[in-house]
Each structure stands twice: as structure tokens, then as C-alpha cells.
Amino acid sequence: MATRNKRNIISQINYGIVNGLEKAFYNYGVLIARHPAVFMSICLIVTLGCSIGLMRFRVEERPFKLWIPQDSDFIKVMEWQKDNFPTQFRIQTAIYESENVLDKDVLLEMLTLHEAVVNTSTSDATWESVCAKMPTITENWFGRRRRRRRSLGKDIAEADPLVSSRVKREDNDMFDWSTFLGRDTYCGFLDSIPLECMEHSILEVWGYDRELISDLTQEEIIHDVNTLDTSAVFGFPVNFSEYLGKVEFDASGQIIKAGASRQIWITQVNITAIQAGDFVDDTGTGTEVDTTSFEWEKELIKVILDETERPKNISLYLMASASFGMIAGDTIIGDVQYLAVGFGIVFIYVQIMLGKFNLVEQRPLLSLMGLTCVGMSVFMSYGICSAFNVPFGPVNNVLPFLLLGLGIDDMFVIMQAWNNLTPKEKKKKLEERIGLALKHAGVSITVTSVTDFAAFAIGSGTVLPALRSFCIFAAVGIAAVYFFQATFFVAWFSLDQKRLEDNRHGLIWCWKLQNWTPNKCSQRDLCQTFFSDIYAKHLLKLPCKVLVLFITLVLLAVSGWGLSNLRQEFNPIWFLPQNSYLFKYFMKQQYYYPTSGELGTIYFGPMNYFEELPKIDNLMVAMKENEDISEVDSWYLSYKNYWEKQGYEVPEPDETQENFLDQLSMFLHSPSGSKYRAKNFNFDGKVNCTGAAPSILASSIDFKHRPLSQSREKIKALDDLKALVHSMNFSGFAEPYARIYSGWETDKIIEKELYQNMGLAMTVVFLVTLFLIANLVTSLMVLLCVVMTLIDVGALMHWWGLTIDTVSCIDIVLAIGLCVDYAAHIGHTFMTQTGTRDERARNTVAKIGPAVLNGGFSTFLAFIFLANSDSHVFITFFKIFFAVVLYGLFHGLVFLPVLLSLLGPAPYPKEVGAEDSADDEASHPFTSQKKSEEQNEEQDHSSNLLNKDIALENNTKNEDRAAVLHVSSI
């Protein structure tokens, strides 16, 4: 008796929830059908009002505002660097590819490009005005040509006879005159030295001298590359082999051939112009650059990519600082064209499925209005989010495809409910029929829409800005498409149905067809016939059930293995189109320079640098011993070496802060230290050669990581380096920084964010499904289908070359909302059917199966053309959604009906006072079969007891089993 009372309570709760929703939708549908123009006007006014928010529409393309948590260490250091050590230099790099780049013809082609860059100009800038500059020590002292080097010693000796006996060095050795000349003499010469634009390549060996290079033999080229180690332009040591890629050596270890060579141009940002407000945001680097330099960079790109006179045996690949932002943004915007194509294809499909092939029963305008609901939802989502200053990220471009799939799904469910009205219901007035159709479909689309909304509402709490933005836009858009499909589409459908029943033309409504009768061919519904007469009957036969369960288990096991191999990795290069010049550059860079690790910097803020020298020394020793760091380029190590060569100890025991700054100034004006002066220091004033350096506001030390391939290696390297720097306990700011750390820090939290969001989303989806379906067992089965679908999707991601990154993380959260739709429709419809489990499962597949299939297939059609996209965002979206539709339909239309036929719970209790409708029982496809042959005795007994208890309590009879999707309300 206690069990019976408990079941009665649960049944009454289920009844209250379902019946309350159905009554609300019935009344809403009747009201819409009576006043369609009013509701359509309301929808249009709401859309127009929300669209006003588009005046605040803002696109966010800066990578550091999209893919990185805003409270991360990377953002904090980047903000510090922007305020205390603003980026002054921008790098443009070209890679030459040829059979042997050490051939003279290739060197001359490189020289031709050098001359073209020197002559590149805009209306406001030339190479000379935008380039970063350094003293050309060898231009004045050693000369660019080897034949002039011997005469330099004489010139210097005449200037300072005291050092004449010391000038006895080999021609090819670098000679640091700052260590021999008196300070005043040296600084006097230095002040007269002109500055040279910073351009680095193998051509520095010969000082970009066309006459000298033209006269070289192949043997001389090979000799010079292997023996010279000093820049003929700037005078500091250079390992020229680092400019070469795919180097071949002879038996003695000498370079004889190379497949690639790099050429680098460095420009300087005009800080004064930026402070005056004359700048643009370079979305690719996330930095501000003065307008003049940015425009010159764009002109440089045109010049370098011009291949009209380039020999065919030489290929060139370019990366300019402005390239990434320009190409990534253009790619996503250009790929939006696929949206228009997708809408067109879907419109044709919807028209075929909603209408029939005759003049009256075709529904082109209704199909168009269904798609219009999607467009209105997009405007509403963009407008509301923009009004609240939510930025629009690049991933948000997939939102129209998502809303298109969900909107079409709702449309098909509503139309399927209309087609499933019983003969008795079809005799009612139009507004009542509309109400009944919405009553049957309303709960189903509510289940899917609310679960989708909940999934994205949970996702909006993420720390990743791009994911948060997308989830907010998506949540608003889903709510909007739900409202418009249940209102605007239903209102238009009521008008279209009046037109149809008045025998008016489907497209030209003013044309009434007299004595019209439909042709027989147009009355055949092949999809419905397939599900009712073929699929539903054979799916639930015992051999088919066994086969389905076997296939599902095998698929789950194989997918579990594939999911375990899914790796985590994020690379900004993926956002580039594969046919772009920048993507090709990065591919060639990885091929020719695979050992090049990631560059980084240790930033130091204001502190007493003299007192901190021992700590800096300890840090340098530890960094050199760090297995994840392959190279350290430190001003301190060069400074220490510079003074120790002269017999001084660094730091000197009796040295003061003033002595240190004076020695630092001398070092920074020497050939070995001049490269650090502008790049690695920010002084509180101008540095003068003859005096002590001003106070140091900030400094930096450069380093290079060894090549790291796995995300776990990268995260460990980053954490270890942070811990190392912090362990030195510097008195001021000291933090490591590299642009690549943005991706590494994202990798560090993306997996946690993904599983956290998935867990929360599935929990909320389950609770919402439980509340709306109002049955624990069915809700758990729906959740099981969602989990299995996600496992299969994760495995296909691995097999299809995808990784866990910010884009796939967004798509997976999105997939939770989409894949629940297929199972939720089946689960809810099963609860509305009566009879044995097999009968209810068959009726479910027959009645809601066509709508589920059409919704999934039309969603697939909406994004199928994205397979041709060059955008990583759209390609990832296509691959994941292909898997979601494939596996979602399998679990929803194949596995779940079989599971329900074996373990499905009792149906919803019937409404008090409902009438018997035995005359409609024949409308069930399968109720003519004998229950005794298929029913589960325990299920039948429980269902009979439950129905008997309700009937006894209410002194009424149960409603008949002819309700198609839901129990009928009074």
C-alpha cells in the first residue's frame, strides 16, 4: 500500500507538470491562431527593438582578449610590459627556399629584395624613417669590404698612438676598441658613427655589397660562411649558420649547402605618436602600433609578395607583424559566405519536407518564415548582447549555423505534431487544431530549448573570454529562436493553413484554385511511410535489438580508446587559412628550422640593480642548467664577460651603485653591448657614452626554450621557470614572459575548464530534462545517450586530427545541447504512449522519428559547406557537428528506442475526466497487434495498477491510447 501511495504521489507530480505545460501551450496556440497578425507584429517589434543594441556592436579580435583568462599571469605581465617596457620593435621575416641558397644567384636575389625593401615607401614613411637602427661600428672602423680592413688599424693608430702596438689582429676577428682606447677618444669616434637600419641575414657577411657579392666564387661563399663570425654591418658576433635551414656538411663539418635562408627586417614603433593617439590596434600581436609604421608594413607585404621578377627556382615565404591579424580576420569574415549557401540549401530541403508536390499544399512562404525566425533570432541575440557590451568573438560566427539547426528542429517537431493529429482532432476548428498541435509539440521543444539554454548558460561562467562570449550569445539566441518558432512561425502557419484549406495557391495567395483536388503522388509521405511501415516494425524485433546493443557496446569501447588518446593542444597558427602566405611561412619554418625553440624574456622592474647582481648571476646559472632552456642571451653575462676580460671582478666588492651605472654605460656603448642598449633597457633618461647611465626603470634578459612538443612539457617548463625566477626573491618586479605563453597558459586550464563545463552542463541538462519529462528513468536514459554521444564525438576528434583547444571546447559544450535534442524528443514521446513497451517504442519511432531525422539532416545540410572552409573555427565546427549529428541520431533513433523497449518506465498518468476514444484507436500503427505476444508482464501489471489507482481516486476512466505525442487535455 505504501508503494502504491508513493507511485500515486509521483504520478500526480508528473501529471501536474506535463498537464500544466500542455494546457499552457494549448491556450497559447489557440490565442495565436485567433490573432496571428498581432503576434507577428509583436515579434517584429521585439526584433526591431533589440536590434537597436547593434549600435554598440563590438568585434573583439585581439587574441589576448579572447583565448586567455584575464586574471592569468600572462595578462598581468603583458599589462606591466605595456606600461613599463612598451614594445618598440616589430619583426618582419622572409624565408628563401631553393636547391642551395648559398648559390650566388640566390644571394643576388636576396640582395635584390633587400634593395626593394630599402626603396619601399608610403606617402608618410620610408624604410629609413621606420626602421630600428644601431651604430654601424664596422662601417666606420673596420669597413664593409675586406680590402679596407687593413687600413683601419692605421687610422686608429694615428688617432691614438698609445694603442698602435696593440692593433695586430686577424682581418676576420672582431676587435673591441672600447677596451683599448681612452673613454673620451672612443666616445668621440662613436658620436661620429652613423646609425644603420637593422636588417639581418646571411648577406651581412658581405655587408650587402652588390659589387663584392657579384665577384664571389662558390668557393669563396662557402669559405666566408664557415669562417666569418662577425657582422660586417654592426660589428658584433653573429652565428650566421642560424640563418640557414636544412644545412648539409662535409666530412670535416664544414657547411657546403643549405635549403633555406632567413632575412629579417626590424622596424621601430613611434611611441610619441601612440601617446598622441595616432595608432591602430594590431589584432594579431595584441599591441598598439603607430599608424605610419602600420601602413608601411602593409606596403612591405605587397612588395615582398610580388613574384613577377622572381626566378622560378627560388621560393619566398613571408611573416610580417601585421600579417596574422589581417589574415585571420579576413578568413572568418570571408567564410560567412557559407552561411548564405547553407540557408539556401536548407530552405529547399524544408520546402520539400513541409509541403507537398502540388499547387496548393506546397508551403514555400511558410518555409521561408521558418528560416526568418532564425534570422530574427540572430538579430535579437546580437542586439541584446551588444547592448550589454558583450564583445563579439571570431567563434561567434558559427552561431547562425547553430540557431539554424535548432530552429529547423523546432519547426519539424511542430509540423510533425500537426500531421499526427487524430481524425477526431482534425475535425475541430482551426484555432483548436493549432492549439492541439502546439500542445503536443510544445513540451518537446521546451525540453530541448531549455536544456540547450542551460548548457550555454553554464558555459558563460568560464574564464575563457571567447567561450564566455559565445555562450552568452548562444543562450540568448536559443531563447529567441524558441520564442519565435513557437510564436511567429505558428502565427504564420495558421495563416498558411487557412490559405491551404481555401484552395489558394501556395505562393500566390490571391489565386484561388477552383475544383482543385491533389494528385495521388503528392499525398505520399515517403519518410513517414518508411518509419511507420518498415523501420519501426523491424527495429524492435529480437535479433535487431541484440544487434543494436552489440554495435552500441563495440562502438562505445572503440570510442573510449580513441577518446583516451585525444590530446590537448592550442596553436594560434591554426586560425590561419591553409592557403595563406602566412600559414605556408609557418609550415616552412617548422620544416627548415625544427630545432628553433620559443623565444622568451625575463622582465625586471625598478630595483637597486647593483645590489641585485648576485641574484641575477644565480638566476643566469640556474637558467643555463635548466633542461627546458637551450639558450640565454643576457646583458648581464655579456657585461660580466666584458669587464672580466679587462681584469675586473663582477660585481666588485667595493663598487657602488654609481660605479655600476658608469660601467654599464661604457659597456652599452661597446660593440659587444650596444645591441642591448635599446632592446633590453628602459632608463630614466638618455644614456650618454661619456657619463653614467640614468636609473634603470626596467630591464630584460632574453632566452630560448628547447623545442617542446607536448602540452604537458610546455606547462611544466613554464611552471618551472616561474618558480625559478620567484625563488631568487628579487626586491622588485621579476617575471618570465613570452607571447607563446598565452597558448601555454590556456593549455594549462583548458582541460579543466572543458570537463568542468561539461559536468555542470550535463548536470543541469539532466535536471531540466527530469523536470520537463517528469520521469527519472527516462531522464537517465536520455543522459546516457548524451554521454555516449560525447564519447564517440571525442574519439572521432582524435581520429580526425583535432585536439582539445578553445574552439573545440566551445563546440563540445555546444554539442551537449544539440545531442540531447535527439534523445529528449524520443524519450518524451515514449512517455506519452500507452501499451506494452514494444508498442510504445514502435509508436514513438513512427510518430516522432521523421521529425528527429529531418531536424538532424537539415542541421547537417546547414553546415556541410563548411568542410571547404580555410578557417580553423569553421573546420572544427564542421567536424564536431558532423560527429554530433551522426552519433546523436544513432543513439536517439536506434539505441534509445531499443533500450526503452526493454527497460522503459510506465507512461504518464491520464488526465481526470478524459473521454474514451475507441474510434481513434485504429489510428495507431501497431495497436492491432496482440499485446499478449509482446508485452512485458511486470510493466503491464505496474501500468494497470497505476492507472487503476488514479481511476479509483478520481472516479473517472483513463483516456484512450490515441494521444499521439502527449496526453490530451480537456
BAMIVO-556172 format. One record per residue (C-alpha): residue in one letter; x, y, z. Coordinates in steps of 0.02 Angstrom, whole numbers, plus 50000, padded with zeros to 5 digits. Layout:
AXYZ;...
% end
This chain:
M500005000050000;A501445011750041;T502245008149872;R500585011549787;N500395028249878;K502175032949831;R501815029249649;N500225039349661;I501185054449726;I502505053049588;S501135050649459;Q500205066049519;I501815076349512;N502155070149335;Y500375073549287;G500415091049360;I502005096049268;V501545088749099;N499715093549104;G500115111249160;L501335113749016;E500155106048890;K498695116848944;A499785132348933;F500365127948758;Y498595123548702;N497915140248760;Y499405149448684;G499165140648517;V497295144748513;L497675162948554;I498975164248416;A497815156248288;R496445168648331;H497575183948319;P499045179248206;A499365196848142;V499515203548320;F500805190548372;M501785192548211;S501835211348240;I502415208748419;C503835197648358;L504385210448228;I504305224748355;V505315214848482;T506615210748349;L506725228848294;G506875234848473;C508265222548514;S509175226948354;I509465244548421;G510785236748531;L511825233548373;M512345251748384;R513535245848520;F514095230448422;R515945227548453;V517075214548374;E518495207948481;E519935200948379;R521405203348496;P522005185748541;F522465190748718;K520675196348747;L519945180248676;W520905164748723;I521725168748890;P520945170749063;Q521025189049105;D521665185649280;S523105174649219;D524945178349249;F525195181149064;I523935195449059;K524685203249216;V526445202849144;M525845208948975;E524985223849056;W526555227549156;Q527605226349000;K526445237948906;D526585251249043;N528415249249092;F529285241548943;P528225245548789;T528615235648633;Q529715246348524;F530155234148386;R529175224248258;I529935209948159;Q529635205347978;T530425188947918;A530615180747748;I531195162947713;Y532035159147547;E531915141447482;S532995134247343;E534035119147299;N535525128147378;V535275145547449;L537165147747455;D537235148947266;K537705166247206;D536085167947107;V535065165747266;L536155178047360;L535915190947223;E534015188047229;M534075191047416;L535065206747384;T533775212447256;L532405210547386;H533485219947512;E533595234447389;A531715233647356;V531345234847542;V532545249447560;N531565258347423;T529845253847494;S528885269347545;T527155276447578;S526565294347574;D527155296447755;A528565284147779;T530115276147705;W531175261647763;E532425274147832;S531085282647938;V530255267048012;C531725255248035;A532555251948202;K534365257548200;M536025252648278;P537775260048267;T538735253348118;I540405251348203;T541235241848062;E540595254347934;N541755267348010;W543125257048090;F543265240148005;G542425244047841;R541195233347745;R542435226547622;R543855215447670;R545085225447567;R544815240647680;R545085231947846;R546965232947848;S546945251947827;L545825254047979;G547175249448101;K548235263348033;D546815275948051;I546515271048231;A548365270748273;E548565288448205;A547115294048313;D547875286248471;P549735281548456;L549695273148627;V548735258548555;S549665256848391;S550645242048453;R549055233048504;V548205233648333;K548855216948270;R547305206248245;E546735194748107;D545635202647973;N544155191848015;D544205194048204;M543125206548294;F544125219748387;D543305228948534;W544115246148529;S543165251948683;T544325241048789;F545915249148719;L545515267148682;G545275280248813;R543455283748851;D543445301348780;T544335295748621;Y543175280848598;C541605290848631;G542205304248513;F542335291648373;L540685283848424;D539745300248416;S540265302248236;I539675284848186;P538045284748088;L536625272848127;E536125258748011;C534415250747990;M534265233748072;E534185220347939;H534915203247972;S535315189347851;I536745179247779;L537115194447671;E537865203047824;V539415192547790;W539755203747640;G538935219647703;Y537555219647569;D538885224947444;R538255220547269;E539955222747188;L540785211547315;I539445198047306;S539425198347116;D541295194647114;L541195179947234;T541555162347178;Q540635147547251;E542195142547347;E542335159947422;I540505159647475;I540725143047564;H542355148947644;D541615165247709;V540065156847780;N541135144447876;T542475156347938;L541715173547967;D540795176148131;T540615195048141;S539325206148060;A540125216947927;V538755229747961;F538585231148151;G540185223648217;F539525211248345;P539755192348338;V538485182748234;N538225164148208;F537735165148026;S537295146648018;E535725150848120;Y535025159747968;L535145143647867;G533965128747863;K534215110547810;V536095112947814;E537235099747739;F539015097147800;D540535088547728;A541605075747817;S542565089347909;G540995097747974;Q541035112447854;I539405119547782;I539275115547597;K537435117747561;A535785124147634;G533975122847580;A533345138847659;S533915155747722;R533075168847831;Q533065187647807;I532435198847947;W531915217147949;I531585226148113;T530525241848124;Q530345253548272;V528675259148342;N528415277848363;I527965278848548;T527675297548537;A526355295348401;I525485281848503;Q525435293048656;A524665306448547;G523295294448494;D523905291048317;F523915272048323;V522975256348272;D522685240348371;D523615226248286;T522435211948324;G523735198948277;T525025204248406;G523825212348528;T524905228148531;E524715246148480;V525715252348332;D525815269648258;T524785271848100;T526275276847993;S527275261148032;F525745250048012;E525365257047839;W527195254647789;E527105236447846;K525615233447733;E526575240947587;L528065229947631;I526955214547619;K526445219347443;V528255222247390;I528925205947460;L527505195247394;D527695202247218;E528375187447119;T528365195046945;E530255195046927;R530735181447049;P531635166246974;K530555150646972;N531855140347063;I531755151947215;S530255152447331;L529935165447464;Y528825164647619;L528405179747725;M527865183747901;A527565202047941;S526995208048112;A525355214048037;S525035197847942;F524185187348075;G522815199548121;M522455204247940;I522325186347877;A521405178448024;G520045191748023;D519815191347835;T519665172347836;I518235171347959;I517315185747877;G517555177847705;D516915160947763;V515245168447815;Q514765166347632;Y514455148047675;L513045153747789;A512075160447641;V512355144447544;G511825134147695;F510225144147715;G509815141547531;I510065122747538;V509075121147699;F507645131447626;I507485119347481;Y507515104347598;V506245111947718;Q505085116247574;I505165098247513;M504825091047685;L503485103247746;G502465104447588;K501835092647454;F502115092547268;N500545101347210;L499995119347186;V499025121247349;E499925110547477;Q501655117247441;R502245128847579;P503655140047513;L503175155347614;L502965145247773;S504695137647746;L505405154947718;M504575161447876;G505325147047975;L507045152447917;T506575170547950;C506325165648132;V508155160548134;G508675177248059;M507625186648186;S508445176448325;V510165181248262;F509705199748265;M508955197948438;S510475188848507;Y511725201048432;G510685216148483;I510395211148665;C512185205548694;S512895221148611;A511755232048717;F512565224348871;N514305226948796;V514685208548769;P516045207948634;F515815197748476;G517215185048455;P517775175648299;V516975159348357;N515275168048365;N515185167148176;V514585149148192;L513075154748295;P511905156848144;F512265138848094;L511835133048270;L510215142948276;L509785136848102;G509915118748158;L508925121448318;G507605132048233;I507295119248098;D507185105548228;D505805115048320;M504925118348155;F504895099948108;V504265094748280;I502815107048268;M502365101248094;Q502505082948145;A501305086248288;W500085094048163;N500215079048048;N499945067048194;L498275074448247;T496965060748260;P495485060148142;K494375066448282;E495545081148318;K495655085648134;K493775089148134;K493945103348260;K494065121848218;L495725128248152;E496205137748309;E495875122148414;R496895111448297;I498315123948307;G498165123448496;L498195104348497;A499715103748383;L500665116148493;K500075106748646;H500835090648580;A502435098948517;G502645112348650;V503365101448787;S504585093048667;I505315109248600;T505315116348777;V506345101548839;T507645103548702;S507685122648706;V507825123948895;T509195110748902;D510145119648763;F509935136248852;A510505128649016;A512065121048937;F512615137748868;A512115147349023;I513305136049120;G514655138748989;S514535157549008;G515355155849178;T517015150349103;V518615160449124;L518985159648938;P518325175848861;A517965168648688;L516985154048761;R516055165548880;S515565177348739;F514955163248628;C513945155148766;I513075171448809;F512655174948627;A512075156848604;A510995156548761;V510085172448707;G509925166048529;I509195149248584;A507905157948692;A507485169248546;V507305155248417;Y506205145548539;F505065160648561;F504965164848376;Q504645146948318;A503265144748449;T502515161748406;F502975169248237;F503065152648145;V501445146248224;A500565162648181;W501135161448001;F500685143047997;S498895147048048;L498765159347902;D499555146947783;Q498355133347838;K496865144847808;R497555148047636;L497765129447604;E496005124947662;D495325138547548;N496205130247400;R497335145147365;H498995144047275;G500475140347389;L501495155047326;I500195166847251;W498895167747389;C497675178447292;W497485164447163;K496075152747217;L496025136147125;Q494255130547083;N493775112147094;W495555107647147;T496005090147200;P497775084547246;N498665071947137;K498955054947216;C500835055947204;S500905071747310;Q499955063147452;R501295050247482;D502435053947629;L503915042547597;C504835047347757;Q503315043947866;T502955027847771;F504725021747797;F504685024747985;S502915017948011;D502895002947895;I504704997447888;Y505925004548016;A504845004348173;K504254986448141;H505954978748108;L507004988648233;L506154980948385;K506244962848330;L507334952548448;P508784949348326;C508854967848283;K508834972548467;V510304961048502;L511244967948351;V510934986048403;L511534982948581;F513074973848516;I513524987748394;T513255000948528;L514394992148652;V515754989348522;L515635007548467;L515745013248647;A517285002548681;V518205008148525;S517725026348554;G518305025248734;W520025020148671;G520015034248544;L519495046948675;S520925041648789;N522135046748651;L521355063848623;R522735076348660;Q522665094148720;E523495107548614;F523125125248559;N524085134048422;P523615151448357;I524315146448187;W522765135548162;F521715151148144;L522605154747980;P521915148247815;Q522975134447744;N523155143147576;S523765159547652;Y525555165247634;L525735166247823;F525185148247853;K526425142547721;Y527785152547807;F527495143747973;M527495126747888;K529165130647806;Q529845137347969;Q529405121048057;Y530175111147915;Y531795120747892;Y532065126448071;P531345112348179;T532585115048320;S532095133148345;G531335134348517;E530155147748579;L530905164548624;G530565172048795;T531065186248908;I531355188949094;Y530725206349140;F531425215949289;G530615231449361;P531345245849462;M532595239749592;N534365242649650;Y535185232949512;F536915233949588;E536305225149747;E535325212549644;L536805207449533;P537205191649637;K535395186049618;I535425189549431;D537045179549421;N536245164849514;L534735165849400;M535835165149245;V536745149849310;A535115141149351;M534365145349181;K535875138349091;E535665122249191;N533795121449157;E533425107049039;D531985116548956;I533065131648908;S534275129848764;E535005147348755;V535165162948863;D535565179848785;S535905190448938;W536575208048950;Y537245203249121;L538295188849056;S538995199748917;Y539295213949042;K540195202049159;N541255194849019;Y541655212348955;W542385218249119;E543185201849172;K544195202149010;Q544885218649071;G545365211349239;Y543895217149343;E542825206549457;V540935207449433;P540255213249548;E541735222249628;P541725221049819;D542005239749842;E540935245249694;T539475257149720;Q537835259649628;E538585274849541;N540115264849485;F538985251149419;L537935263249316;D539525271249246;Q540245254449195;L538565249149125;S538525264649014;M540255260748946;F539755242648912;L538155247648822;H539155258448702;S540415244748662;P540235233348511;S539765218648621;G538495228448724;S537725240448600;K536375228148546;Y535675227748724;R535525246548746;A533865249548660;K533175231848665;N533455226748846;F533425242848947;N532225256748990;F533145270849077;D532505286149168;G533305297449039;K534515296748893;V536085286148903;N537675295648861;C539305287248816;T540385298848920;G539365298049080;A538505286049197;A536845278449144;P535245285449222;S534255274949344;I533575258949270;L531675258549261;A531595241349182;S532725228549101;S532565211749018;I533535195948980;D533125185348828;F533145166448820;K532555152248710;H531645136348759;R532165119948685;P530885112848561;L529395106548661;S528055096248577;Q526845090348711;S525705102348804;R526195094348970;E528025097848932;K527625115948894;I526585118349051;K527975110549157;A529295121549075;L528265137049110;D527895132549291;D529715127749325;L530365144149253;K529125154449354;A529625145149512;L531465147849471;V531285166649449;H530215168449604;S531455158249707;M532765171949684;N531715183849789;F532085199549690;S531635215549780;G530635221749631;F529595215049487;A530335199649402;E529305188349289;P529585177449135;Y528595181848979;A528395175548802;R526985177648678;I526845158848663;Y526455158248849;S524715164048804;G524405147148724;W525315137748861;E524295145748999;T522715141848900;D523285123748885;K523525123649073;I521705127249110;I520765122048953;E520595103649001;K519975108149175;E518765120849101;L518125108448973;Y517725094449096;Q517065106649224;N515885114649098;M515385097649028;G515005091049201;L513995106249252;A513095106949084;M512605088649089;T512025090349269;V510925105049226;V510315096449067;F509835081149169;L508905091449300;V507975101349167;T507565085449072;L506985077249233;F505845091949272;L505085093249099;I505005074749053;A504495071549234;N505205053949242;L506855048749322;V507155032949220;T506825041249052;S507895056149101;L509345044749148;M509185035748981;V509235052348889;L510785057248989;L511585040448946;C511335043948761;V512135061248783;V513655053948873;M513895040148744;T513725052648602;L515055063948680;I516245049048700;D516015044648517;V516255062848466;G517865064048568;A518545048448483;L518125055048309;M519015071248355;H520595061348389;W520445051248229;W520085067048128;G521615076348192;L520765088248313;T521375092348487;I520645099848644;D520815118448615;T519715133648644;V518725131148484;S518385112648509;C517975116248691;I516625128248634;D515965115748507;I515895101548634;V514875112048756;L513785116448608;A513655097948563;I512925093948734;G511455105048696;L511225098248521;C511405079548551;V510155080048694;D508815085548569;Y508755069048477;A508605058348632;A507445070248725;H506135070048586;I506125051048585;G506095049748775;H504685062148797;T503615054848659;F503845037348731;M503105043548895;T501525049348806;Q501175032548725;T500185018348804;G500264999648784;T501704987548804;R503484993648798;D503694987148621;E502074995348562;R502545011848642;A504305011348568;R503605007548395;N502325021348405;T503665033248466;V504825029548320;A503385030448196;K502705046948260;I504225057448309;G505585048448208;P505305058248046;A505435074848138;V507025069648228;L507825063448067;N507315078947970;G507975090248108;G509655081348112;F509845080047924;S509365098247895;T510635103348029;F511945093447934;L511455102047771;A511645119047855;F513495116847889;I514055104047759;F514855117547652;L515985122547796;A517015107247751;N517795118047613;S518235132247733;D520025137647769;S519535143647942;H520035132848089;V518465138748178;F517305132748040;I518255116748000;T518215111648184;F516385116148192;F516025105248040;K516975090148104;I516235090448278;F514465093748219;F514585080248089;A515015068348231;V513625075248342;V512305072948208;L512935055648160;Y513095048648334;G511635058748405;L510435051648276;F511115034148304;H510855034748492;G509205043948477;L508375034148337;V509215017248353;F509895013748527;L508645023048637;P507055015148563;V507814997948591;L508305002548769;L506565009448805;S505754993748735;L506744983648863;L506804994849016;G505625009248982;P504555015949126;A502655017049136;P501805030749034;Y501145047049101;P499555045749206;K497965051049119;E497005066949146;V495445067149255;G493815066749158;A494595061948992;E493475053448865;D493725036548786;S494035037348601;A493975019648541;D493595025348367;D495335033148358;E496245017748416;A496405011648239;S497495026648202;H498915018548300;P500065009348181;F500304994648295;T498864993348420;S498024979948313;Q499384967748363;K499064956348509;K499764963148670;S499944945648742;E501314941748616;E502444956548656;Q502034964648822;N503114963448975;E502024956449114;E502834966549251;Q502684982649152;D500864978849108;H500454974649288;S501264990549356;S500425001249225;N498724993549261;L498924995949448;L499455013949423;N498015017849306;K496795008849421;D497355018949571;I497135035249478;A495435029849412;L494855024749585;E495445040949663;N494625051849534;N493125040649494;T493455042949309;K494065032449164;N495785033349080;E495955042448918;D496185031148767;R497875027248691;A497585037748537;A498535053048603;V499975054948481;L501355064748568;H500565069648734;V499045065948839;S497565076148779;S496935089748895;I495095093348923;
% end
